[in-house]
Every structure is written in C-alpha cells, then in structure tokens.
Amino acid sequence: MSIFYTDVFVLPLPETHKFPMSKYALLRERVSTHEAISATDLKIPPAATDEQILRAHSRDYLERVKSGELSYKELRRIGFPWSPQMVERSRRSTGATIAAIGSALFCGLGINLAGGTHHAFRDQGEGYCVFNDSVVAARHWQAEGHVNRVLIVDADVHQGNGTASITADDDSIFTFSIHGEKNFPYYKEKSDLDIALPDEIGDEAYLESLDDGLERAFEKSRPDLVMYLAGADPYELDRFGRLKLTKDGLAERDRIVIERCRSEGLPLTISMAGGYAPDVHDTVEIHFATVCQAWELFGLAHRTLYNP
C-alpha cells in the first residue's frame, strides 16, 4: 500500500491568502509518526501527463493553463495566481490520485494526501481546483483496461460540481455527493446522486443520510473501484463547515465508507479534499484520522487479499 504526497511542490501564495497550503506538509509529518506507516510507504508521485489530463479536460484549457494565458477572470475563479509552480503542483496532485488508484488495484488501498479537486470543470477551474484529479485518474485506469465501473463518494462539504459536470454523460463513473445545501457552489450541477443537507444538521442525521446514500449509490453503480473524497470541511469549527459535524462524527463517517468498501472487497482510493479550520492543526488531525481509519480498518486486511 502507498501514500502519495505533493507538499514538496510548493504553490507560492501571498501571505494573506486564505488557502491553507501548510496543511499538506503538516499532514505528511503527522502521518509519518504513525507506527504502522514506514518511510517507504510515503511516496512522491509522477506528474500527470498531457495525455492523462486530456481525458477529462479540453486541450484549449490545458494549453492555457500551461502557458499562463488564463484570463484574470479565470484565475479569479480558480483562486490562485498563475505560476509555473501552480501548474506543476496541479499535475503532481492529479498524478498522486492516478498513482493511488494503482496502489489500490495492486493491494487494496491507495491514499493521496492532497487531491479531491472536484470543482474543476472540463474547460475551466474553480474553487482552488485546476485539474479534476478524480476524473482524470479514473479515466486513465479505465483506458488502461484495469477498471470498468467507478463510484466516487464525495463527502466534502461542497458539492462536487465539476466532477458531476464532466461525467454527466458517462455511465461508467457514478458520482455521489453529500454536501451542504446552502454552501458553495451556489449553482449546483446534477450528480448521479446528490444529498443536499441543511445547515447545522449535526452528526446523527448526517450519518443516517450517509448510510442511506451509500446503499443507493452501491446498488446503482455496482463499482469495481471506489474513490472517496474525505473532506475535513464539514467540521463544526471549519470556516465553511455549516453542517456542524464533530471530529467524532467525521471519524464515524470515514469508518462507514471505508468499512463498506473493505467488507465488499473493493479497492479504495482516498483523497483529502477541503479543510479550512481557523486552526490548521484541526484540519490536519481530521485528515490524519481518515488515514488511520483506512490503514487500520482497510489496509491490513487487504495486504494479503490483493497482493499477487
């Protein structure tokens, strides 16, 4: 099993920028303290290639990202200033999800300590998302003939609008998004299954909705691979949280998703998606708990099951 990190590819941002770029390095440092995770389990991924990215994005958009020819309006929509480092970072984060699927197919589990850039559309970025790593990665492995049907379980507090849009006519990728009804994006796309929740729903009602959604999503998609976007931003103290989930509630959310995949013998890929707590260490601890759940509940059982 492998855990992929990209924090060494730094995206230069102004000091006043709201995006918590530091969380990625802090998370890798935290993960490295886990007694069951060795240094060899942590890996830097290859960058996603043009060929791979073009399976989800238009050539015109990719070329303008590469050359820095995005308009001011487009960059404002993304939320990052353009730089060569932004391009490389986006390629590596996408490459990490591609590599994580490879790990999952080989031994059951693969984790990207970044990724979950679900607001990126075919021909534009949005909400700190340049390339849609989930769709790029799923389609890469489909093209390679290793995957047929993919279920994307998106538990970020924001709807995966870019993912839903790109895959709208793709019956091989089933999108399930459980998110805040009144949260960003204000105009929602149509996922294969959307569960839009009211503000301040809390742990109990959220988990009941998640259980119901997973039942429907698994029944309808019948996947041979699951991709889980384990956003930390439903957290009650997150700047965008609004659903008011506790850390215990988020840990139970993770357990439900991971245990369902483990019990059905399905390979699982996890990406971290969003997290914007005022104290970045809260976000890091939530992401770290996700990694621990996967490694302990899912990973050990699949070392033997998937190792050829």
Residue pairs with C-beta under 8 A, 6 or more apart in sequence:
1 41
1 103
1 107
1 108
1 109
1 110
1 111
1 295
1 299
1 302
1 303
2 41
2 42
2 43
2 99
2 100
2 103
2 110
2 111
3 31
3 37
3 41
3 42
3 43
3 110
3 111
3 112
3 113
3 291
4 42
4 43
4 44
4 45
4 95
4 96
4 97
4 99
4 100
4 103
4 110
4 111
4 112
4 113
5 24
5 28
5 42
5 43
5 44
5 96
5 113
5 114
6 24
6 44
6 45
6 89
6 92
6 93
6 95
6 96
6 113
6 114
7 24
7 25
7 27
7 28
7 113
7 114
8 44
9 85
9 88
9 89
9 92
10 21
10 85
10 89
11 21
11 80
11 83
11 85
11 86
11 89
12 81
12 83
12 85
13 19
13 21
13 80
13 81
14 81
18 276
19 79
19 80
19 128
20 275
20 276
20 280
20 283
22 280
23 275
23 280
23 283
23 284
23 287
24 113
24 114
26 280
26 281
26 284
27 113
27 272
27 284
27 287
27 288
28 42
28 113
30 284
30 285
30 288
31 37
31 42
31 113
31 288
31 291
32 39
32 42
34 291
34 292
34 295
36 295
36 296
36 300
37 291
37 295
43 99
44 92
45 92
45 95
45 96
45 98
45 99
45 100
45 112
46 95
46 98
46 99
47 88
47 91
47 92
47 94
47 95
48 91
48 92
48 94
48 95
48 98
48 131
48 133
48 136
50 62
52 94
52 95
52 98
52 136
52 140
53 62
53 91
53 94
53 131
53 136
54 62
55 135
55 136
55 139
55 140
55 143
56 122
56 131
56 132
56 135
56 136
56 139
56 166
57 120
57 122
57 123
57 131
57 132
57 136
58 122
58 123
60 123
61 122
61 123
61 124
63 69
64 70
64 74
65 87
65 90
65 125
65 130
65 131
66 87
68 82
68 83
68 84
70 78
70 82
74 124
74 125
75 81
75 82
77 124
77 125
77 126
77 127
78 125
78 126
78 127
78 128
78 129
78 130
79 127
79 128
80 86
80 128
80 130
86 130
87 130
90 117
90 130
90 131
91 131
93 112
93 114
93 115
93 117
93 131
93 133
94 115
94 117
94 131
94 132
94 133
94 136
94 137
96 112
96 113
96 114
96 115
96 133
96 271
97 112
97 115
97 133
97 134
97 136
97 137
97 227
97 269
97 271
98 133
98 136
98 137
98 140
98 141
99 110
99 112
100 110
100 111
100 112
100 115
100 137
100 269
100 270
100 271
101 110
101 137
101 138
101 140
101 141
101 147
101 225
101 227
101 267
101 269
102 110
102 141
103 109
103 110
103 111
103 269
104 110
104 225
104 267
104 268
104 269
105 141
105 146
105 147
105 225
105 267
105 306
106 306
106 307
106 308
107 302
107 303
107 306
107 307
108 267
108 268
108 298
108 299
108 301
108 302
108 303
108 305
108 306
109 267
109 268
109 269
109 270
109 294
109 295
109 298
109 299
109 302
110 267
110 268
110 269
110 270
111 269
111 270
111 271
111 291
111 294
112 133
112 269
112 270
112 271
112 272
113 272
113 287
113 291
114 271
114 272
115 133
115 134
115 229
115 271
115 272
115 273
116 133
116 134
116 154
116 156
116 229
116 230
116 231
116 271
116 272
116 273
116 274
117 128
117 129
117 130
117 131
117 132
117 133
117 134
117 162
118 129
118 132
118 134
118 154
118 156
118 158
118 160
118 161
118 162
118 163
118 229
118 273
119 125
119 126
119 127
119 128
119 129
119 158
119 160
119 161
119 162
119 185
120 126
120 129
120 130
120 131
120 132
120 162
121 132
121 161
121 162
121 165
121 166
122 165
122 166
125 131
126 161
126 162
126 185
127 158
127 184
127 185
128 274
129 162
132 162
132 163
132 166
133 271
134 152
134 160
134 163
134 227
134 229
134 271
135 163
135 166
135 167
135 173
137 227
137 269
138 147
138 150
138 152
138 173
138 225
138 227
139 173
141 147
141 225
142 148
142 150
142 172
147 224
147 225
148 172
148 224
149 172
149 173
149 174
149 221
149 222
149 223
149 224
149 225
150 172
150 173
150 174
150 221
150 223
150 224
150 225
150 226
150 227
151 174
151 176
151 217
151 218
151 221
151 223
151 225
151 226
151 227
152 160
152 163
152 173
152 174
152 175
152 176
152 226
152 227
152 229
153 176
153 214
153 217
153 226
153 227
153 228
153 229
153 257
154 160
154 163
154 175
154 176
154 177
154 178
154 179
154 191
154 229
154 231
154 273
155 178
155 210
155 228
155 229
155 230
155 231
155 234
155 253
155 257
155 273
156 177
156 179
156 229
156 231
156 233
156 234
156 273
156 274
157 179
157 180
157 183
157 231
157 233
157 234
157 238
157 240
157 241
157 242
157 243
157 274
158 179
158 180
158 183
158 184
158 185
158 231
158 233
158 240
158 274
159 177
159 179
159 183
159 185
159 188
159 189
159 191
159 194
159 196
160 175
160 177
160 179
160 191
160 229
161 185
161 187
161 188
161 189
162 189
163 175
163 177
163 191
164 175
164 177
164 189
164 190
164 191
164 192
164 194
165 189
167 173
167 175
168 189
168 190
174 192
174 193
174 217
174 220
174 221
174 223
175 191
175 192
175 193
176 191
176 192
176 193
176 194
176 195
176 213
176 214
176 216
176 217
176 221
177 191
177 193
177 194
177 195
178 194
178 195
178 197
178 206
178 209
178 210
178 213
179 194
179 195
179 196
179 197
180 196
180 197
180 199
180 234
180 242
180 243
181 196
181 197
181 198
181 199
182 198
182 199
182 242
183 240
183 242
184 240
188 194
188 196
192 217
192 220
192 221
193 213
193 216
193 217
193 220
195 209
195 210
195 212
195 213
197 205
197 206
197 209
197 243
199 242
199 243
199 244
200 242
200 243
200 244
201 209
201 243
201 244
202 243
202 244
202 245
202 249
203 245
203 246
203 248
203 249
203 252
206 234
206 243
206 245
206 249
206 253
207 249
207 252
207 253
207 256
210 253
210 256
210 257
211 256
214 256
214 257
214 260
218 260
218 264
223 266
224 266
224 267
225 266
225 267
225 268
225 269
226 257
226 261
226 266
226 267
226 268
226 269
227 268
227 269
227 270
227 271
228 257
228 258
228 261
228 268
228 269
228 270
228 271
229 271
229 273
230 253
230 254
230 257
230 270
230 271
230 272
230 273
230 287
230 290
231 272
231 273
231 274
231 275
232 238
232 250
232 272
232 273
232 274
232 275
232 277
232 282
232 283
232 286
232 287
232 290
233 240
233 241
233 273
233 274
233 275
233 276
234 241
234 243
234 245
234 250
234 253
235 241
235 245
235 246
235 247
235 250
235 275
235 277
235 282
235 283
235 286
236 243
236 244
236 245
236 246
237 277
237 278
237 279
237 282
238 275
238 276
238 277
238 282
238 283
239 276
239 277
239 278
240 274
240 276
245 253
247 282
247 285
247 286
247 289
250 286
250 289
250 290
251 289
251 293
254 289
254 290
254 293
254 294
255 293
255 297
258 268
258 270
258 293
258 294
258 297
258 298
259 297
259 298
261 267
261 268
261 298
262 268
262 297
262 298
262 301
262 302
265 305
267 302
267 306
268 294
268 298
270 290
270 291
270 294
272 287
272 290
275 283
275 286
275 287
276 283
277 283
277 286
